[in-house]
């Protein structure tokens, strides 16, 4: 059983030390055989971008023997050796423009030293030009840039600094186009996709393959790859769990599969979560716990983003393809960072349906949202609420809700019905119930529906009348959609008063 490469992002180390490697070289072959490829690839964090860069590095340095057990080894590839300029901006923590420039200069000088070249220029962009020109005397140059946008992302809450860093990077990347005659291949990777006018204004020959179906599974692990490459680990894990392989794979798929990066793509697992899952032999929110989306949540609150739209949002490709620092948009950031993914594609209208990729992301993200909106931890309340519902103990249910809302800090409470609906929606999403907030019917919208052993339909009124709320459910016959399911149906009219759950009324429908 091959060792798991936990935390190892260097292809050479993985191969020489006999770690598990999922062979992606057939798809890589299509890229490297392009005589002049200039590519950009956006993927969420911890999705294998650095390992991909490392693999390309070894290919372009002609290290064929490292690939002897992989698909590309027997392919019709020349294995020509090229000088490689490789930069990893994830290693830079630029707190100002000078630090970013100093980092770039250091990396250029370091590369020149490797190839025995002396650089005379001092200005960072001109130095880059000089390096490419001199390296071309050896052979055409390969440029590999990992996390191209990290200096910007690290400072995204300081817009003035972020813009300054963006302009420095723009000047640096512009040299790539100017030195086109010296270049064999270029790849830039990152999480975010700034518009070409923002960062890549000088790189008009850049091909974005982020949503190209041919490369949708270039990073990440497909279901078939999981079954074949991780078979030994799956067998061992299933045995320790006392379940069949089929049941274990089904559970792994529910937790970690579902990332999709094009309209017609094969879904992939997050590799970071998969490696830690098999290493620890237990399910957990590995990917989400490696970083918290605090900035995204702040932006969502600032933009008054409707959280209930996160499931099943229909958009055009243009609406989530790129963004600018001067006008940050929630949707493209959610997609590019991996909190939303493509669920469906409508060819006729050329629109995408977005949603959470899997249980890990949905559960963790909603938990973070609820903690942010409520300012309090919700763990104990959630179990009490679901137990009360399942026992038809509605007095305890609403008392628990009242205690929860009472513990929300005063400065977080907003005098808007939508705020309370959002918190309510997140509470029940987190405990694993199927929540349909503002469900569409042919006669209006239901505020929330909880489907468990029974069906619970809620209508809220902010400083309003509980009787009116209940009457609205009955008058518009919201319950008709759920009749015939064989489940009991309960109707709740609920008022919010004085920043808390107020009075409520219940009526049970006859099945």
C-alpha positions as CSV (number, residue, x, y, z in Angstrom):
1,X,0.0,0.0,0.0
2,X,1.6,3.3,-1.1
3,X,2.2,6.0,1.4
4,X,-0.1,9.0,1.4
5,X,1.7,12.3,0.4
6,X,0.3,14.4,3.2
7,X,1.7,17.9,2.8
8,X,4.0,17.0,0.0
9,X,3.6,19.1,-3.1
10,X,6.9,18.2,-4.9
11,X,6.5,15.7,-7.7
12,X,10.1,14.4,-7.5
13,X,9.7,13.7,-3.7
14,X,6.4,11.8,-4.3
15,X,7.9,9.6,-7.0
16,X,11.4,8.9,-5.5
17,X,9.9,8.1,-2.1
18,X,7.1,5.9,-3.5
19,X,4.2,8.0,-2.4
20,X,0.7,7.6,-4.0
21,X,0.4,9.7,-7.2
22,X,-2.8,9.9,-9.2
23,X,-1.6,9.9,-12.8
24,X,-2.8,13.0,-14.6
25,X,-0.1,13.0,-17.3
26,X,-2.5,12.1,-20.1
27,X,-4.3,15.4,-19.7
28,X,-0.9,17.2,-19.0
29,X,0.3,15.8,-22.4
30,X,-2.3,17.8,-24.3
31,X,-1.0,21.0,-22.7
32,X,2.7,20.5,-23.0
33,X,2.6,19.4,-26.7
34,X,1.2,22.8,-27.7
35,X,4.2,24.4,-29.3
36,X,3.4,27.8,-27.7
37,X,0.9,27.4,-24.8
38,X,0.1,30.4,-22.5
39,X,-2.4,29.2,-20.0
40,X,-4.2,30.3,-16.9
41,X,-5.9,27.9,-14.4
42,X,-8.0,28.9,-11.5
43,X,-8.8,26.4,-8.7
44,X,-9.8,26.6,-5.0
45,X,-7.0,26.4,-2.4
46,X,-5.5,23.0,-1.6
47,X,-6.6,21.5,-4.9
48,X,-3.2,20.4,-6.1
49,X,-2.1,23.5,-8.0
50,X,1.4,23.4,-6.6
51,X,1.9,19.7,-7.4
52,X,0.7,20.4,-10.9
53,X,3.3,23.1,-11.3
54,X,6.0,20.8,-9.9
55,X,5.1,18.1,-12.3
56,X,5.3,20.5,-15.3
57,X,8.7,21.6,-14.0
58,X,10.1,18.1,-14.2
59,X,8.6,17.5,-17.7
60,X,10.1,20.6,-19.1
61,X,13.4,19.9,-17.5
62,X,13.4,16.6,-19.5
63,X,13.3,14.3,-16.4
64,X,11.8,11.4,-18.3
65,X,12.8,8.7,-15.9
66,X,10.8,10.2,-13.1
67,X,7.7,9.3,-15.2
68,X,8.6,5.7,-16.1
69,X,5.4,4.3,-14.5
70,X,3.1,7.0,-15.8
71,X,1.1,7.4,-19.0
72,X,3.3,10.2,-20.5
73,X,6.5,8.0,-20.4
74,X,5.5,6.0,-23.4
75,X,3.8,8.9,-25.2
76,X,5.2,10.6,-28.2
77,X,6.9,13.4,-26.3
78,X,10.4,14.7,-27.1
79,X,11.5,15.4,-23.5
80,X,13.4,18.4,-24.6
81,X,15.1,20.3,-21.8
82,X,14.1,24.0,-21.3
83,X,15.2,26.6,-18.8
84,X,12.3,27.1,-16.3
85,X,11.4,30.3,-14.5
86,X,9.3,29.2,-11.5
87,X,7.8,31.6,-9.0
88,X,5.5,30.7,-6.1
89,X,3.8,33.8,-4.7
90,X,2.3,31.7,-1.8
91,X,5.7,32.0,-0.2
92,X,5.5,35.8,-0.2
93,X,3.7,37.7,2.5
94,X,3.8,41.2,1.0
95,X,2.8,43.8,3.5
96,X,3.6,46.6,1.1
97,X,4.7,47.2,-2.5
98,X,8.4,47.2,-1.7
99,X,8.2,43.8,-0.1
100,X,6.5,42.4,-3.2
101,X,9.1,43.9,-5.5
102,X,11.9,42.6,-3.3
103,X,10.5,39.1,-3.4
104,X,10.2,39.2,-7.2
105,X,13.7,40.5,-7.6
106,X,15.0,37.8,-5.2
107,X,13.3,35.0,-7.2
108,X,14.6,36.3,-10.5
109,X,18.2,36.5,-9.1
110,X,17.9,33.0,-7.7
111,X,16.8,31.6,-11.1
112,X,19.6,33.5,-12.9
113,X,22.1,31.9,-10.4
114,X,20.8,28.4,-11.1
115,X,21.6,28.9,-14.8
116,X,24.9,30.7,-14.3
117,X,23.6,34.0,-15.6
118,X,24.4,37.5,-14.2
119,X,21.6,40.1,-14.2
120,X,22.6,43.7,-14.5
121,X,19.2,45.4,-14.3
122,X,17.7,46.4,-11.0
123,X,14.1,47.4,-11.8
124,X,12.0,44.3,-11.3
125,X,10.1,44.2,-14.6
126,X,13.2,45.1,-16.7
127,X,15.2,42.4,-14.8
128,X,12.5,39.9,-15.7
129,X,12.9,40.9,-19.4
130,X,16.7,40.5,-19.1
131,X,16.4,37.1,-17.5
132,X,14.1,35.8,-20.2
133,X,16.3,37.2,-23.0
134,X,19.5,35.6,-21.6
135,X,17.8,32.3,-20.8
136,X,16.6,32.0,-24.4
137,X,20.2,31.6,-25.3
138,X,20.0,28.1,-23.7
139,X,16.6,27.2,-25.2
140,X,13.1,28.6,-25.2
141,X,11.9,29.5,-21.7
142,X,9.1,27.9,-19.6
143,X,7.4,30.2,-17.1
144,X,5.5,28.6,-14.2
145,X,3.8,30.9,-11.7
146,X,2.0,29.5,-8.8
147,X,-0.7,31.4,-6.8
148,X,-0.3,34.5,-9.0
149,X,-2.9,36.4,-7.1
150,X,-1.9,35.6,-3.5
151,X,-0.4,39.0,-2.7
152,X,-3.6,40.6,-3.7
153,X,-5.9,38.1,-1.9
154,X,-3.8,38.5,1.3
155,X,-4.6,42.2,1.4
156,X,-8.0,42.3,-0.2
157,X,-9.6,44.0,2.8
158,X,-7.1,46.9,2.4
159,X,-8.2,48.0,-1.1
160,X,-5.6,50.7,-1.5
161,X,-2.7,48.3,-0.9
162,X,-4.4,45.5,-2.9
163,X,-4.7,47.9,-5.9
164,X,-1.0,48.9,-5.5
165,X,0.1,45.2,-5.5
166,X,-2.1,44.5,-8.4
167,X,-0.4,47.2,-10.5
168,X,3.0,45.8,-9.6
169,X,2.0,42.3,-10.7
170,X,0.4,43.7,-13.9
171,X,3.8,45.3,-14.8
172,X,5.5,42.0,-14.1
173,X,3.1,39.8,-16.1
174,X,3.1,42.2,-19.0
175,X,6.8,41.3,-19.7
176,X,5.6,37.7,-20.6
177,X,3.8,39.1,-23.7
178,X,6.6,41.4,-24.6
179,X,9.1,38.5,-24.5
180,X,6.9,36.1,-26.5
181,X,9.7,35.2,-29.0
182,X,11.7,33.7,-26.2
183,X,9.0,31.6,-24.6
184,X,8.0,27.9,-25.0
185,X,5.2,27.6,-22.4
186,X,3.5,29.6,-19.7
187,X,1.2,28.6,-16.9
188,X,-0.2,30.8,-14.2
189,X,-2.4,29.3,-11.4
190,X,-4.4,31.0,-8.7
191,X,-7.6,30.9,-6.8
192,X,-9.3,34.1,-8.1
193,X,-9.8,35.2,-11.6
194,X,-9.3,38.9,-12.0
195,X,-10.5,40.3,-15.4
196,X,-7.9,40.7,-18.1
197,X,-8.2,44.4,-17.8
198,X,-7.3,44.2,-14.1
199,X,-4.1,42.0,-14.0
200,X,-3.5,40.5,-17.4
201,X,-4.1,43.6,-19.6
202,X,-0.8,43.0,-21.3
203,X,-1.4,39.2,-21.7
204,X,-4.0,39.2,-24.5
205,X,-2.7,35.8,-25.7
206,X,-3.5,34.1,-22.4
207,X,-5.8,31.1,-22.7
208,X,-8.0,30.5,-19.6
209,X,-8.6,26.8,-19.2
210,X,-10.4,27.1,-15.8
211,X,-13.8,26.1,-17.2
212,X,-12.6,24.0,-20.2
213,X,-14.3,20.6,-20.0
214,X,-11.1,18.9,-21.3
215,X,-9.3,20.0,-18.2
216,X,-12.1,20.0,-15.6
217,X,-10.6,16.9,-13.8
218,X,-6.9,17.9,-14.4
219,X,-6.8,18.7,-10.6
220,X,-8.9,16.9,-8.0
221,X,-9.7,13.2,-7.9
222,X,-12.4,11.6,-10.0
223,X,-14.6,8.8,-8.6
224,X,-12.8,6.3,-10.8
225,X,-9.4,7.5,-9.7
226,X,-10.5,7.2,-6.1
227,X,-11.7,3.6,-6.6
228,X,-8.5,2.6,-8.4
229,X,-5.6,4.6,-6.9
230,X,-7.0,4.5,-3.3
231,X,-8.3,0.9,-3.4
232,X,-5.9,-0.4,-0.7
233,X,-6.7,2.5,1.6
234,X,-10.5,2.1,0.9
235,X,-10.3,-1.6,1.7
236,X,-8.5,-0.9,5.0
237,X,-10.9,1.9,6.0
238,X,-14.0,-0.1,5.2
239,X,-12.7,-3.0,7.3
240,X,-12.1,-0.7,10.3
241,X,-15.5,0.8,9.9
242,X,-17.2,-2.7,9.6
243,X,-19.0,-1.7,6.4
244,X,-18.8,-2.7,2.7
245,X,-16.6,-0.9,0.3
246,X,-19.7,0.2,-1.6
247,X,-21.2,1.8,1.5
248,X,-18.0,3.5,2.4
249,X,-17.5,5.0,-1.1
250,X,-21.1,6.2,-1.1
251,X,-20.4,8.1,2.2
252,X,-17.1,9.5,0.9
253,X,-18.8,10.7,-2.2
254,X,-21.5,12.4,-0.1
255,X,-18.9,14.1,2.1
256,X,-16.2,15.1,-0.4
257,X,-17.2,14.7,-4.1
258,X,-19.1,17.2,-6.2
259,X,-16.6,19.9,-7.4
260,X,-17.4,20.7,-11.0
261,X,-15.6,23.3,-13.1
262,X,-17.3,23.3,-16.4
263,X,-20.8,22.9,-17.9
264,X,-20.3,19.2,-18.8
265,X,-17.7,17.9,-16.4
266,X,-16.9,14.9,-14.4
267,X,-17.2,15.7,-10.7
268,X,-14.0,15.5,-8.6
269,X,-13.1,15.1,-4.9
270,X,-11.0,17.6,-3.1
271,X,-7.6,15.9,-2.8
272,X,-6.7,17.6,0.5
273,X,-9.7,16.1,2.3
274,X,-9.3,12.7,0.6
275,X,-5.7,12.3,1.8
276,X,-6.5,13.3,5.4
277,X,-9.6,11.1,5.4
278,X,-7.6,8.0,4.6
279,X,-4.7,9.0,6.8
280,X,-6.9,9.6,9.9
281,X,-9.6,7.0,9.0
282,X,-12.4,9.3,10.1
283,X,-14.7,11.8,8.5
284,X,-14.1,15.5,9.2
285,X,-14.3,18.9,7.6
286,X,-10.6,18.8,6.6
287,X,-10.6,21.2,3.7
288,X,-12.8,23.8,5.4
289,X,-10.9,23.7,8.6
290,X,-7.6,24.6,6.8
291,X,-8.8,28.2,6.4
292,X,-11.9,30.1,7.3
293,X,-13.8,32.3,4.8
294,X,-14.1,35.3,7.2
295,X,-13.6,37.9,4.4
296,X,-16.3,36.3,2.2
297,X,-18.8,36.3,5.1
298,X,-18.1,39.9,5.8
299,X,-18.6,40.7,2.1
300,X,-21.9,38.7,2.0
301,X,-23.2,40.7,5.0
302,X,-22.0,44.0,3.6
303,X,-23.7,43.3,0.2
304,X,-26.8,41.9,2.0
305,X,-26.4,38.7,0.0
306,X,-29.4,36.4,0.2
307,X,-28.0,33.2,1.8
308,X,-31.0,31.2,0.9
309,X,-30.0,31.6,-2.8
310,X,-26.8,29.6,-2.3
311,X,-28.7,26.4,-3.2
312,X,-29.8,26.4,-6.9
313,X,-28.7,29.9,-8.1
314,X,-29.0,30.3,-11.8
315,X,-26.4,32.5,-13.5
316,X,-24.8,33.3,-16.8
317,X,-21.1,32.5,-17.2
318,X,-20.2,36.2,-17.4
319,X,-21.7,36.8,-13.9
320,X,-19.2,34.6,-12.1
321,X,-16.2,34.6,-14.5
322,X,-14.1,37.5,-13.1
323,X,-14.1,40.4,-10.8
324,X,-12.4,43.6,-9.9
325,X,-11.0,45.0,-6.6
326,X,-13.0,48.2,-7.2
327,X,-16.2,46.3,-7.3
328,X,-16.0,43.0,-5.4
329,X,-18.9,40.6,-6.2
330,X,-19.9,37.8,-3.9
331,X,-20.9,35.2,-6.6
332,X,-17.6,34.9,-8.5
333,X,-15.6,34.8,-5.2
334,X,-17.9,32.0,-3.9
335,X,-17.4,30.0,-7.1
336,X,-13.7,30.5,-7.5
337,X,-12.9,29.8,-3.8
338,X,-14.9,26.5,-4.0
339,X,-17.8,27.2,-1.7
340,X,-20.1,27.0,-4.7
341,X,-19.8,24.8,-7.7
342,X,-21.6,24.0,-10.9
343,X,-24.5,21.6,-10.4
344,X,-26.2,21.9,-13.9
345,X,-25.8,23.6,-17.2
346,X,-28.6,24.7,-19.5
347,X,-27.3,24.6,-23.1
348,X,-30.4,26.4,-24.5
349,X,-30.0,29.5,-22.3
350,X,-26.3,29.0,-21.6
351,X,-26.8,29.4,-17.8
352,X,-25.4,27.5,-14.9
353,X,-27.0,26.3,-11.7
354,X,-24.7,26.8,-8.8
355,X,-24.8,25.1,-5.4
356,X,-22.7,23.6,-2.6
357,X,-20.4,20.9,-3.9
358,X,-20.8,18.5,-1.0
359,X,-21.7,17.9,2.6
360,X,-18.4,19.1,4.0
361,X,-18.6,22.5,2.3
362,X,-22.3,23.0,2.9
363,X,-22.2,22.0,6.6
364,X,-19.1,23.9,7.4
365,X,-19.9,27.1,5.5
366,X,-23.4,27.3,7.0
367,X,-22.0,26.8,10.4
368,X,-19.6,29.7,9.9
369,X,-22.4,31.8,8.5
370,X,-24.6,31.1,11.5
371,X,-21.9,31.8,14.0
372,X,-21.2,35.2,12.2
373,X,-24.9,36.2,12.0
374,X,-25.7,35.1,15.6
375,X,-22.4,36.0,17.3
376,X,-22.8,32.8,19.4
377,X,-22.0,29.1,19.2
378,X,-25.0,27.0,18.3
379,X,-24.0,23.4,19.0
380,X,-26.1,22.7,22.1
381,X,-29.2,24.4,20.7
382,X,-29.2,22.4,17.5
383,X,-29.6,19.0,19.1
384,X,-32.3,20.3,21.5
385,X,-34.3,21.7,18.7
386,X,-34.3,18.6,16.5
387,X,-35.1,16.4,19.5
388,X,-38.0,18.6,20.4
389,X,-39.4,18.5,16.9
390,X,-39.1,14.7,16.6
391,X,-40.9,14.4,19.9
392,X,-43.7,16.8,18.9
393,X,-42.6,18.9,21.9
394,X,-43.3,22.3,20.3
395,X,-43.2,24.2,23.6
396,X,-39.6,23.1,24.1
397,X,-38.8,23.8,20.5
398,X,-39.9,27.5,20.7
399,X,-38.5,28.0,24.2
400,X,-35.1,26.8,22.9
401,X,-35.4,29.2,19.9
402,X,-36.2,32.0,22.3
403,X,-33.1,31.3,24.4
404,X,-30.9,31.1,21.3
405,X,-32.1,34.5,20.0
406,X,-31.9,36.0,23.5
407,X,-28.2,35.2,23.5
408,X,-27.5,37.0,20.2
409,X,-25.4,40.1,21.1
410,X,-27.5,43.3,20.9
411,X,-25.3,45.0,18.4
412,X,-25.8,42.2,15.9
413,X,-29.5,42.2,15.9
414,X,-31.2,43.9,13.0
415,X,-34.7,45.2,12.7
416,X,-35.5,43.3,9.5
417,X,-37.5,40.1,9.0
418,X,-34.9,38.8,6.6
419,X,-32.3,38.7,9.3
420,X,-34.3,36.4,11.5
421,X,-35.4,34.2,8.6
422,X,-31.7,33.8,7.6
423,X,-30.7,32.7,11.1
424,X,-33.7,30.4,11.3
425,X,-32.8,28.9,7.9
426,X,-29.2,28.3,8.9
427,X,-30.1,26.6,12.2
428,X,-32.1,23.9,10.5
429,X,-29.8,23.5,7.6
430,X,-27.0,22.7,10.0
431,X,-28.7,19.9,11.8
432,X,-29.1,18.1,8.5
433,X,-32.7,18.7,7.9
434,X,-34.0,19.4,4.4
435,X,-34.9,23.1,4.6
436,X,-36.8,24.8,1.8
437,X,-36.7,28.5,2.6
438,X,-39.0,30.7,0.6
439,X,-40.3,27.7,-1.3
440,X,-42.0,28.6,-4.5
441,X,-45.6,27.5,-4.8
442,X,-48.2,28.5,-7.4
443,X,-49.7,30.9,-4.8
444,X,-46.8,32.6,-3.2
445,X,-43.7,31.8,-1.2
446,X,-43.5,29.8,2.0
447,X,-41.0,31.2,4.5
448,X,-39.6,27.8,5.6
449,X,-40.4,24.2,5.3
450,X,-38.7,21.5,7.4
451,X,-39.0,17.9,6.1
452,X,-38.2,15.2,8.6
453,X,-40.4,12.4,10.0
454,X,-43.2,15.0,9.6
455,X,-43.5,18.2,7.5
456,X,-43.4,21.6,9.3
457,X,-44.4,24.7,7.4
458,X,-43.5,28.1,8.9
459,X,-44.7,31.6,8.1
460,X,-43.0,34.5,10.0
461,X,-44.3,38.0,10.7
462,X,-42.0,40.6,12.0
463,X,-43.8,42.6,14.8
464,X,-46.9,41.1,13.2
465,X,-49.8,38.9,14.0
466,X,-49.3,35.1,14.5
467,X,-52.9,34.6,13.5
468,X,-52.3,36.5,10.2
469,X,-49.2,34.3,9.6
470,X,-51.1,31.1,10.1
471,X,-54.1,32.4,8.0
472,X,-51.7,33.2,5.1
473,X,-50.5,29.5,5.0
474,X,-54.1,28.3,4.9
475,X,-55.5,30.9,2.5
476,X,-52.7,30.3,0.0
477,X,-52.8,26.6,0.6
478,X,-49.0,26.3,1.0
479,X,-49.6,22.8,2.4
480,X,-51.0,21.4,-0.9
481,X,-47.6,20.7,-2.3
482,X,-46.9,18.3,0.5
483,X,-50.2,16.4,0.7
484,X,-50.1,12.8,-0.3
485,X,-46.6,12.2,1.1
486,X,-48.0,10.1,4.0
487,X,-46.4,12.5,6.5
488,X,-48.1,14.6,9.2
489,X,-48.2,18.3,8.2
490,X,-48.0,21.0,10.9
491,X,-48.6,24.7,10.1
492,X,-46.9,27.3,12.3
493,X,-47.6,31.0,12.4
494,X,-44.8,32.8,14.2
495,X,-44.2,36.4,15.1
496,X,-40.9,38.1,15.9
497,X,-41.2,40.8,18.5
498,X,-38.5,42.7,20.5
499,X,-35.7,40.9,18.6
500,X,-36.9,37.5,19.5
501,X,-39.4,34.8,18.8
502,X,-42.7,36.0,20.0
503,X,-46.0,34.2,20.1
504,X,-46.8,31.3,17.8
505,X,-49.8,29.2,16.7
506,X,-49.9,25.7,15.4
507,X,-52.4,23.7,13.4
508,X,-52.2,20.1,12.3
509,X,-53.5,19.2,8.9
510,X,-55.4,16.0,8.5
511,X,-53.6,13.6,6.1
